[in-house]
Amino acid sequence: MLKLLKYALYDILKSRFAIIYTFFLVLIAISIYQISDDLGKVSLSLMNIMIMIVPLISAVFATTHFYNNLEFIELMLAQPVKRSQVFLSQLLAVIIMLSLSILIGFGLPMLLWGADSSLITLLAVGIILSAVFAGFAFLASVLTRDKAKAIGISLALWIYFSLVYDGFVLYFIYSLADYPLEKPTLALVLLNPVDLGRILMLMQLDISALMGYTGAFFQKFFTSSMGWLTASFALMIWMLVPNLIAMRVFKKRDF
């Protein structure tokens, strides 16, 4: 398992994508730090960029990596190696690379110019979203042999969770504005990892007043121990379920 993971990481580094991705994140972070000295504004700006870019890059890169290494995967499956080990080595290599890029890309400027709790939360949310969308990408990859179709599925999931789902939530709130919607809205937030990460970040920035009564409810809930446990559990489910389903399909797939 460790040898497979080591080889997969080496293969990713050899592609130079990790270096380019990390450098890109560093440039974004430095640019935003140069614009404002207010850590709250820096955190909000980085969040708006990260929420869109990190899931997209994670989904596309993970899908591409799987198909680029398909011949190697098939070769390993012909050896006396467990399928779960082959799958996990590729998945963990992608997640580790994406996580390190975020830690270095955003973390290095934070060390130089300062950070608060909201920026630390930003790093955690970025790593979690990377793992979630890498899982979606691997699930799409094991469900079809067509690389273009798999990338299309991954992009469709990114569009749904990052853009379409918010429209649905806004329509739901607007249509039922006369009813108490705090708890239903909370349930809808938990059903979307991107929205959940965004809400956790906004609660750290203490701008819930801009979100009205629902924002005050979120502030009260997510700053409590129960709220953090619920959010952590929901994010853990989002990280585990797609990956476990993908591994189950991978074990049964006829290569």
N, C-alpha and C positions, 0 to 999 in steps of 0.2 A: 504493500500500500504506500509506504513512504517513498520507495523508489519510483513508483508510478507518479506520485505527486510531485516529486523532485523533477522528473523528466517533463511533466506537463508545465510546471512553472518555468523551467528553462526554455521550453518551446515558446511560451508566451513572451518571455523577455527577448527571445531571438527575433520575434516579429516586430519589435520596437514600438508596438502599440502602447505598452505600459509607460514608456518614457514620454511619448507624445501626449498621452492623456494626462499624465502627471504635470507636465510642463504647461499644458493648456489650463489646468485648474490653478496652478501657481500664478499664471498671468492674470487670470480672472480675479483671484483673491487680492493680489498686489494692486491691481487697478482700482478695486473698490476701496481698499485701505487708503489709497492715495487721494481718493475723492472726499472721504469723510473721516473725521476723528471720533465720531460718535459710534461706539461699539454696537449700540442698538440698531442704528441705521445700516452699519456694515453687516450685521447678522441678518437683517431683513432682506437686504439686497442679495446676499449670498444664498439665502433660502429660496428666493424667487428664481434664481438661476439654477440652483441645484435640483429643485423639485422637478424641473423640466428636463435638464440635461442628463443627470445621473441615471434615471430609469431608462431613458432612451439609449444612451451609450451602453449600459449594462445589457439591455435586451438584444441589441444588434450585435455587440461583440460576442456575447455568449453563444448566440446562434451560429455566427460565422466560425467561431472557434470549434464548435462541435463538428461541423461539416468539414472543416479543414483538417481535422484530426480523425476523420471517420476511418481511413485506411489503417491508421495505427490502432484505433479502437477495435476494429475487426481482427487485426493481428493478435492483440492481447486476448481477445475472446477465444482465440484458437489455442491459447496456452492454458496450463492448469492454474488459472487465476479466477477468483470469484468475480462474477459480473458486478456485484455491488462495489467491489474495490476499484474496478475499472471506471465505473460511473462516478463514484465519489472523488476519485483522484482528479478527474477532469473538472468536475463541478467545483471542488474546493480550490483548485488552482485558479480558476476564473474569479471566484469570490475573494480569495486572498489578494490577487493582483488588483482588483477593483478597489478593495478596502485600503490597501497600501497607497494607492494613487490618491485617494481622498485624504488619508491621514497626512501624507506628505504635501499634497497640493494645497490643501486648506490649512493643515496644521503648522507647516513651516512659517507662513506669514503670520499666523496667530502667535507663535513664539516670538516673532520679531516685533510685532506691533501691539500685542496684548489680546486677551480673550476673556469673556465672561461665561456665565452658565449657559446662555443662549447659544454661544458659539460651540461649546462642548456638546450641547444637545444636537447642534447642526451636524457635527461629525458622526455622532451615533446614528442619527436619522439617515444620513448619506450611506453609511455602511449597511444599514438594514435594508434600505431600498435597493441597493446593489444586489444583495443576496436574494431579495424577493423577485426582482425582475430577471436575474440570472436563472432562478428556478423556473419562471415562466418560459424563458427562452429554451431551456433544456427540455421542458415538457413539450413545447411545440416541436422541437427537433426530433424527439423520439416518437412523435405521433405521425410523422410523415417523412418520406425519403426525399422529397423535393425541397431543396434549400431555399428557393425563392418563396415557396408556400410557407415554410417555417418562419422566414423573416417577416412575411406578411402577417402571420398570426401574432408574432411578437410585437410588431408595430401596432396592430389592431388593439392588443391588450394595453399597450402604452397609451394610445389615443383614448381608449375607453376610461382608464383609471385617471389619466391626467387632465382630460378635457371634457369628454362626454358625460362622465359621472357627475361632475360639478353642475352641469346644465340640468341634469335630472334632479339633483338636490335642490337647486334654486327654484325650479318649477314646482317641486313638491312643497317647498316653504311658501312660495307665492300663492299657490292654489289653496292652501289650508292656513292662511295667515291668521284667521279668526280663532284658531284652535291652539291649545298649548302644545308646542312642537319640540320642547327641549329634549325629552327622552327619545322620541322617534328620530330626531336629528342626530343625537348621539349614536344611536344604533346604525344610522346610515354612514356616519363617520368611521365607525369601527369596521364597516364592510369595504373600506377603501384604504389601503396602506398609504397611498400618497396623501390623501386628505388627513389621515391620522397623524402622519409625520408633520404636515403643515400646521395642524392645530396644536400639537405639542410644542412646536417652535413659537407660534404666536402667543401661547400661554406664558412662555419664558420671557417674552418681550413686554408683557404687562400692557397690552393694548386692547384688551378684551372690551373696553368701553366702546370702542369703535364698532363692535359687533352687536351692540344692543343687549337685550335681556338674555338672548341665547348665549352670547359671549360671556356674560356674567355667570351663567350656569356652567359653561365649559370651564371658566376660570376656577370656580369653586370645586368642580368635579376633578379636573386634571391636576390640580395642585394638592389634592388630598392623597393619602396613602392608597385608598381604594382605587382612585382614578389612575394613579401610576401603575398599580398592579394590573388593572384591567387593560390599560393601553399596552403594557409590556406583554401581557398574555396574548392580546390580539395580534401584535406584531410578530410574536414568536410563532403563532399559528400561520400567519402569512408567509413566514420564512420556511416553515417545515412542510406544510401541506403540498405546495406545488412540487417541491423537491422529492418528497416521498412518493407522490403519484408518478413523477417522472422516472424515479428509480424502479418502481414496480413495473411500469410499462417497458422500461429498458431490459429488465430481466426476462420478460416474456417475448421480446421482439426477436424476430428471425432475421438475423443479419445475413 
